Each structure stands twice: as C-alpha cells, then as structure tokens.
Amino acid sequence: MARIGVLGISDGREHVHERNSDFIRKKQNLLVESLRGAGHEVVEGGEPVASNTSATAQARRLAESGVDATVLYYAVWAFPHFTMLAADALDTPLVLVASTDPTEPGLVGMLAAGGALDQIGRQHTRTWGAPDDPEVLADIGARATAAAAASGLRGCTFGRFGGRPMGMNTAVANTDQWQRSFGIDVEEIDQYELVLRAERADTGEVRKAREWFEQYAAEVRYDGDKLTPELLERQIASYLAVRDVIAERGLDFSGIKAQPELTENFATMDITEALLNDPYDWNGPKRPHVCATEADMDGALTMKLLSDVAGTPALFADVRHYHPDRDVWDLCNSGQHATWFAARSDDPAVNLSRVRLCPEVFFFPAGGASVRHIAAPGGMTLARLTRRDGHYRMQLVLGEFLDFDDATTEELVRRSTPEWPHAFARLDVSPETFLSRFGANHIHAVPGDHRAELRAVAELLGVELEEWSR
C-alpha cells in the first residue's frame, strides 16, 4: 500500500474559515480513517489551510515526510491560490478530492483549483464523492500506489547476468534510456560468477533445500540423466549464488541470460528463477525478488511494476500458442513461473503439492529440473513494456486464467511442452489485434484488476498506453 498525504483547503476569510473548520475536519477525518482502513499509511498536513503561509508550510512538511501522493481536499469553497502555493511546494502527484455534500460548495472549490493548475500545466487528477465512498478511495489508492511504484524505480539497480540471449533484441534495453527515463542503473555481471559461487555454496543448505522439494513437491522425477539429485543441487546452489550477488551489489531486480552457455554447460536456471520470484523458500517467508529469464530487461521492469502495484509475485511467460477452438492462449516458458502461481497460497506446501520437477527437454543438454505446474484460475492483469521506434509503451489487457479437467489439461500441455509450466488464459482482446500489435514474445501477469494503477503508472512515467478490450 501507499503513503498518502492529506491537506484540507479552506476559505481565506477568517470569519468564514472559523465557521467551516469543524465541517472540514469532520469530513477530512472520515476520509483519513477510510484510507487507513483500506491499508494505506496517511500523513495529515495539519489544520485546514486558510492562509498563504499555511499552504506553503504545511505542503513543505508533507513533502519532507516522503509521501507518495498528496490529496488536496475540498469540503467547502476554497481560495484557489492556496492550492497553487501548496502545489509549488510539493513534488508528488496531486489528487484533488471534492466532497459532494450539497450544503457546502466543495465541487466549486475543486474546479476552481483544478482550473488554476491546468493553466500552469501542473498535472493532477480529480475525484469526488463522500469521504468514505469506495470509488473515491479506489481512485486515490490507485493513483498513490502507482506513484509509489513509478517513483520507486528511481535509484534502483538492475542486475543483468549475461548479455543478449539468442539474438533477442526485445530482451535488451538502452541503459542510458533507463537511467534518463526511470532512474535505474544497470549492473552487468558475467554468468561465470554464478558458476564460481555455486561451487562454493553451503552443501548443508543445498541438501536441506533438495529435501524440501522432495518432501513437498508433487513429484521430483529423477531420471538418472537430465535430472539427478546432483543436478537439482547445482540449480539450488545457483539460487544461493544469485542471492549472494544480490546482497553484495544491492540489486533491486535482475535477469539471467542462461541460454546457451549455462543451459548447455552447467544447468538451467529454472529452479533459481522460480525461487527468486517466490515469496518463500525452504527457510520460510521472504520478499520476492523479481528475476526475468533470458535476462529480459523490459520484462523484468514490467514484472517489477506489476509486483509493486499488486503486492504479489509477477508471472513471466512466452506467448506460446493460441487455441482458436477454445479461445485460449497457452502462456508457457521454460523459465520461471514462480511456484506461487500453482495455487496462489500463502502456504508453500499447498503450492508445491501441485508442482512437478521434471527432467529438462532436449533444448538444454546440461539438464536440471523444469518447474512444471498449471497456473491457478482467476482474473489477471497482463501487461508488457515494449518499445516502438525507441519510445516506450505499456501494452495492457485484462484476462482470466482458466482451469480445465485433468484430461483436457493433459491434452493441451502435450500439444506444446508438457514438462514446462503453463497458464491457460482467455484475454480481453482478439487474437488478430494481439498478434499483429504485441511488441514482444514475453508477457507478464498478476492476479486481480490493476488496470487503474497501470494507467496511472504509464502517465507518471511518460509512457504511451496501449490498452485493449473486446
């Protein structure tokens, strides 16, 4: 959730302000309580603003408190220049909120303030209604959550293990553009670092993790060749190696090339990537670390934004196949579907009970385990940051992950690669539109409808929005 500043704006005439102040406080207190009830942290500016000096002083205090977005609240007619002075002292996104109680002209105050901000080109959004109106709270929350996600990119470091995978241009971004547009630095790390560190990993910890998988996974399909206890332990040791680098170099999110060097000579990174993206490992709950397979930079950036607005792990997948007879997409990739997506449970044992570790397929001679499961059903937001002529765009669509009976599921997975994880999705876009306009082979998803937050993220980052619906 977000950290939200709230500043009530009043009338500058002393006798009118004295009459209105209790009314403003009552409305504002209910708004603050409602926002806190929705899970947000709220910082109040103080008494309703009734002078130019108060507008500047209170706004500066809110700015110093590090809020993600600021609500300017209008329960009554308010002098517009107070808003202008407060806005000048604030560098956060602004949400102008008007009470619709007809006994006082709150709407008039908001419109006068909003028009003044328009005249100087100060970006803001507006919403109106009762202070406990769910739609008002949702509007404020979406904007503030988006602001936290967008501003949270600045100062981040992305760790790129390896370079461009298999000639995949869409997996590589311009580091200068990332620094300029998003404030993100890119740390280049050779994959050999993982090999060296994996060889030095704590053998007791590695064994503990292997036994955890063997105890809780639906199956660990050892075959004596492509998947052995030794190969599984090598993958787990790679996870420990990446974690060490993350801590040592202060990485906020990352990507691992893997193909072809590691997948042909060491092991696949499927276990490593799944565990990084999961909200747990064998030692208990942990914070997910966004990690994209094939070192997909724009994919990892999309996943980080999705994860930050949703508060959950984010899915990474290839757009593998479309089944026209069912209007279903098979989203499938040898890399990481975090095991959390198997059941989306807080209990890793529940998720792992639906996960099978299978021997890797012929693409990957070095072997290791693929993390095979079917993503649990439910509504999803799917998105991808792509580039057209060097400019970023957010491609966004609502969808649903589907659940089929066992026989149908088995038939569908065997049409592609049954050893890999799958999400069967119905998207709110025609296949003709999607396939002719989608700008990558990878797509990403989080549970729920987070389109409002992502629209705001795109606006705040200066990114074109391309949203689809049927």
N, C-alpha and C positions, 0 to 999 in steps of 0.2 A: 504494500500500500504506500501512499504518498504522504509527504509532509506539506501541509497546506496552510498558507497564511490567510487570515480573515481580517478585513479592515472595513468597519462601517463608516459610511459617508453621510454627513448631516447637512443641515441648513446653517449658513453662516450668520444669520441674525440671532443674537443672543437670546432674545425672548422666545423665538420660535424653537431654537435648539433646546432650551430648558423644557419647553412643552413636549418636545418629541423624543428626548433622550431615553426615557424609560421604555417607550414604544420600540425604539430601535434596538435597545439592549434585549428586550424580551424576544423579539424576532431573531436577532443575531445569536442569542444563547441557544435557541432551538435549532438553528442551522448548525452551530458548532457541535452540539450534542448529537445531532443526526449524522454529521460527518464522522465523528468519533465512533458512533455506533456502527458505521459502515467499515470501520477498521483503519481509518486514516489518522495520522497524527496532525493535530491542529495547533497552530500558534496564533494567538489573537494579538492584534495591534494595540489594544487598549480602549480608552473611551472613544465614542463616535467622533469622527473628525469634524470639527466646527470652525477651524481657522487654517490659514495657510501654513503657519508654523507647525501646527499639529499634524497636518497632512505630510509634510516633509519628514518630521521627526519620527512619526510612527512608521512610515514606509521604510525609512532607513533602518529602524530596529528590526522590522520584518526581513529586510534584505540581509542583515547581519546574522539572522537566525538560521539562514540556509534553507528556506522553504523552496519547494519545487515549483509551486504556482501560487498566485495570490488572488483571492476572491475580494473584489470590491463590492460591498453590499449596500443596496439601496432600498430601504424600507420606507423612505419619505422623499420629498423633493430635496435634492442635494445640490450645493453650488458646484458646477462643473469644473471650476478651476482647481478645486481641492483634488479631484481625480487627476487632473493634469500634473499637478505638483507631485502627488503620490506616485504616479506612473513614471515620472522622470527619475525618481529615487529607487525604482525597482527595475531589476533586470530579468525578472521571472516572467513567464507567460501570465497574462491577466485574464480573469474570468469575471465579467460584470454580471451580478445576480440581482434581480429585482423582485421584491415582494409584490404579490398581486392582490394584497388586501386593499379593497376599494376605498377604505376610509382614509388612506394616505396615497399621494401620487408617487409611489416608488418607481413605477414604469417610466414616468416622466423624467425622474432623476437619472435613471439608467440611460434613456435615449439621449438626453442632453449630454451626458458624459461620454457615451459611445460615439456620438456625432463629433464631439470635440477631438477624441482620439483618432477618428477617421481622418479629420482634417490635417493632422500632422503625420499620418501614415503609421500610427502605432497599432500593431497587430493585437487583437484581443478577440475573445468570444463572449457571447451573451446567452444567458438563460434566465427563466423567470418562472415563478410559482411560489407555493407555500414553502417555508423553510424546511419542512420535512417531506416534501414531495419526492417520491422515489426517482422521478425523471430528472428533477433538478440535481439531486445527489449523484445520480449516474453521470450527468453531464459534467459536473465538477470533478468527480472521481476519474472519469476517463481522461479529461484534459490534464489533471495533475499527475496521473500515472504515466501518461505519455510524456509529459515534461520531465519526469524523473528518469524515464528510460532514455530519452533523447540527450538530456544534459549529462546523464551518467556515462555516456560514451567518451566524453572529453577527459583526457588523462589516462585512458585505458591503454593497455599493451596487448597486442595480439601476437601469440607465438606461432610462427609458421615453421613446422618441422618438414624440411624438404622444399622442393620448388614446385614447378608446374607439373601436374600429373598427366601423363599420356597425351600431351598436346592440348589440354583442356583450357582454352582461353577464358571461359566463363568462371574458372576457379581462381583466377589471378586478377588482383586489383592493383591500381596505381597507388603506391604508398604515399606519394605526395598528395594525391587527391584525398586519401583517407585522413591524412593529417590536417589538411586545409578544411575539408567539409565536416569531419566528425571529431577531430581532435584525437585520433587514435594513432599510436606508434606501432610499428611492426618490427618484431624481433625475429631475425632469421636464425634458425637453428638446424644444424645438419642432423640428418636421421641417424648417423653413426653414433651420436651422443646417446640415443636410446639404447643401441646395441651395447655400448660400453657399460652404461649404468645398469641395464638389465642383468648383465653378467655379474654385477656386484650386489644385486638385490638380496635382502634378508631371506635366506632359504626357509626359515621357520614361518615367516609371514606369508611367503608364497605357498607353502604347503597348507597353511591354515585356510587361505583363500580357495585353493583347489578343493579341499574337503568341504568347504561351504557350498560350492557349486554342486559337488557330488551329493551332498545331503539334500539340498533344496530344489535343484533343477528337476524338471520332469524326466530328463534323460541327459546323460553325458555319453554320447555314442562313440566311445573309443573304437578305433578300427585297426590299431597297430601300425598305421601308416601315416595318413593325413591328420589323425588326431590321436595323440598319446598323452598320458599324464605329463610327460616331459614337455611336449609342445604347449599344452594348456598352461603349465607353469611358466614357460617362456613368455606367453602372452600376458599372464598376470604380472610377471616381473617387468614387462614393458609398461604396464599401468603404473607400477611403483616408480619406474624411471621417469615417466612423464610428470607424475606428481612432484617428484623432487625438483625437476626443472621449473615447474610452475611456481613452486615456493621460492626457489632460489632466484628466479628472474622476475618475480612479481607479475606473472601473466594473468590477465583477466579472462581471456578465452583463447582458443587455439585451434589448429588444424594439423592433421598428419597426412603427408602425401601417401606413404606406404607403397603404392604401385609405381613401378615394378620392383624397386630394389628390395624392400622388406618382404613383399609377398612372394618373391622368387628365391630369396636367400636367407631369410630369417624366420618370419612368421607374419600372419595377417594381424592387423590392429583392431579387429572387430571387438574382442573382449576389452581391450584397453579403452576404446572409444565408448562402448556401451557403459562401462563402469564410470568413466569420467562424467558422462551425461546423467547418470542415475543419481537420485537423491540419497543414496546409501551405498555401502559396500559391506564386506564381511565384518567390519568393525562397528557397524551401526549407521545411524543417520549422518548425512553430510550435505554440504551445499553442492548442487550440481555445478560442474564446470563445463561450459559449452565447448564442445570439440567437434569439428567437422571432418568427416573423412575426405580423402583426396585433397587435403589442405585447401578446401574451398573457402576462400576469403569472404566473398559476398554471402555464401551460405552460412558461414559462422556468424557474420554480422546480423543476418536476418534472424538466426536462431537466438542470438543474444537479446535482440529487441523483443522477439516473441516471448522468450522466457521471462524477461523483466516485466512485461506488461501482464502476463498470465500468472506468474509465480509458480510455474511448473517447468519440468523439462520440455525441450522442444524436439520435434521429430526431424530427422534427416532421411530423405529417400530419393531414389530415382523415380521419374515418371516412366514406369516400365512398360505398361500395356493398358489398352482400353478395350473392354469387353462390350461391344455395342449391343449385344442381345440383352445385357443386364444394365446397361448404362453405368458401368462400374469401372473405376480405374484401379489398377494394381500398382501400388506405390511400394517399391521393393528395391533394396540395395544391400550389397554385401557388408557395408559398413554399419554404423550404429543406429539401429532403433534401440534406444535405451530400454532395458528390460522393464522399466516402469510402465511403458505403454502396453504391456501384455494384459494388465488388469487395472492399471492406474490406482493401485492400492498403496497405502502408507506402510503396509507390511511387506517387506521384500519376499518373504516366504510365499505369499499369495501370488505375487508376480512371477517368481521363479518357478512355481508349480506349473506354469504354462509355457516355460521356456525350455527348448532343447538345444544343447550344444552339439552341433553336427560337424563331421569332417568337412573341411573346405573342398570346394569343387576344383576342376582341372585348371581354372584360370590362375590358381595360386599354388605353384609347386611346393613352396615352403611349408604349406599346411597350417594347421591350427584349427580352432573352433570358430564356426559361424554361430551367431546368436539367433536361433530360429524361433519365432513366435508370430502370432497373429494379433495385430493391434486391437484392443478392446473397442467396442462400438460406442458411438456418441457423436454429438455435434462438435465440429472442429473449425478453427480458423486457419486457413492455409495462405501462405504468403511467400514472396521471394523478392529481394532486392536484385534488380537486373539493371543493365546499362544499355542505353541506345544512343549511339553517336557520342559516347563519352559521358552522357548525363544519366544520373541515377533515377530510377523509378521504382515505386513499390507496387508490385502486382499482387492483388488481394482478392480472395474469393472465400465464401462460406461453403462448408461441406459437411459431410457426415461419414464417419467410419461405420461400416456395416458388419453384421455378424450373420454368418450362414451356418447351416447344419454341417456336421463333420464331413459328410460325403461331398457336398458342394465345395466346401473349403479345400478338401484334398484335390478335387478335380482342378480347381482354379490354380492352386500353388504349383501343381505338376505341369501346368502349361508354361510356366516360366522356370524358376529355380526353387525347388521345394526346400532346399537347405537354408535359404535366407529368410529374413523377417519380411512380413507382408502387412500392408494396411490396405484394405479394400474400401475405396472411397467413392462416394457419389458427390460430384461437385455442382455448384450452382452456376454452371457455365456450359455452353455447348462444346462438344469436342472440336468442332470446326474453329470456333473462336480461340479456344485454349491452345490447340496445336499450331495454329497459324500465328499466334502472338506471344506465347510464353517464351521468355528470353533465356532459358537455361534448361539443363537436363535434371537438375536437383530441385526439390520442393521441400517446404518445411511447414510444420503444423503444431498447434497447441489446442487443448480442449477448450470448448466454450466459444462464445461470440465476442471477439475482441476487435471487431472492425472499427468501432468508435475510437479506441485508443490508437490503433494503427493509422487511421486517417489523420489524427492529430499529430502523431509521430512524423508522418510524411510532411505535413505542413511545417512543423517546427524545424525539421532538418532541411527544408527547401527541396524536397524530393517530389517529383511528379507522382501522382497517384493514378493507378490504372486499376479500377475495381470492376469486377464482373458480376453479373447476376443474370439469370434467365429472364 
